[in-house]
Amino acid sequence: MADKVMSPMDENCQTVAEKNEVGWKQFVLKILKKYCIVHPSFLVIYLWFGILILSIIKCLIEIPHSYFSEKSNFFNQFFVKWTWAWTVGVAGPYMMISSFVYGCDAWKKSMALSIFRIAIGTMIWHFWANLVFHFVENLTGTCLSQDGMPDFNIDNKRDCVKLKQGHYWDGFDISGHCFLLTYSVLFINSEIQIYKNWCKISKDAALYVPIGSKTLSNLKQRFRTTNSCINILFVLNCILSFIWVIMLISTCLYFHTFLSKALGTVAAVLSWMATYNEWYKCTFSPGSPGDGPLKAIFGKLKIN
């Protein structure tokens, strides 16, 4: 049977539908770029004061129980317990693919530096959450039995928990949730800053790469090939950041003490400042997102 010939009206309807679909996609991306890509300095202020204000509210007002006040809620079990894994799993591919484009001929180096930034972030997470916070909790704690009697023969949380039978460790627990959620939001935001001017690569690259060169040809080809994937990954990073902010609000309103949350947030902010705001500006560093021949395209954005 011969293929059905599409009438001009059908072609027009299909064209309108395609334009509407593209229009919606561009509208969504425009909204996300406007509200999800926040200048890092402002984001630090928003997070810091937001966490402090919500923590103060928790101290002054008894917050009604809700779904998020239960530690067993889906978001806490499925997302928060694996915060850094989710962050690396979503931000990592975006970092790698974007560096494959903006790195031009040195794309291998750019991708390696992206991996380096992920590795540094992982070391920061391990240093604070698995070493410093545990050390402080062990140093300040006591093993208590079910009736509240201290057992001074036990000097660390791990051995205390192994005793079971109602034994628990009573120490100062710096909020690992506040630390990791805050750091993850700052990490993702710093990496997606370049997306604000991402579309300019296709039209402005010729200003920084010789016209007619193989480098420019390869760059445009990589941009066309990866652009849809970058758009999807950008949206996923925005969604993940939104989840982290919601869980930060939940943590501030329902869990930990004021000082615990404040110290966790301070650790996150100082870690971000030491890397993205200071070290990554130096020559001998993994560099900032977008570093390379096309950095001028992203230059209007103060990524650091």
Buried (B, 14 or more C-beta within 10 A) or exposed (E): EEEEEEEEEEEEEEEEEEEEEEEEEEEEBEEBBEEBBBEBEEBBEEBBEBBBEBBEEBEEEEEEEEEBBEEEBEBBEEBBEEBBEBBBEBBBBBBBBBBBBBBBBBBEBBBBBBBEBBEBBBEBBEEBBEEBBBEBBBEEBBBBBEEEEEBEEBEBBEBBEEEEEEBBBBBBBBBBBBBBBBBBBBBBBBBBBBBBBBBBBEEBBBEBBEEEEEBBEBBBEBBEEBBEEBBEBBBBBBEBBBBBBBBBBBBBBBBBBBEBBBBBBBBBBBBBBEBBBEBBEEEEBBBBBBBBBBBEBBEEBEBB
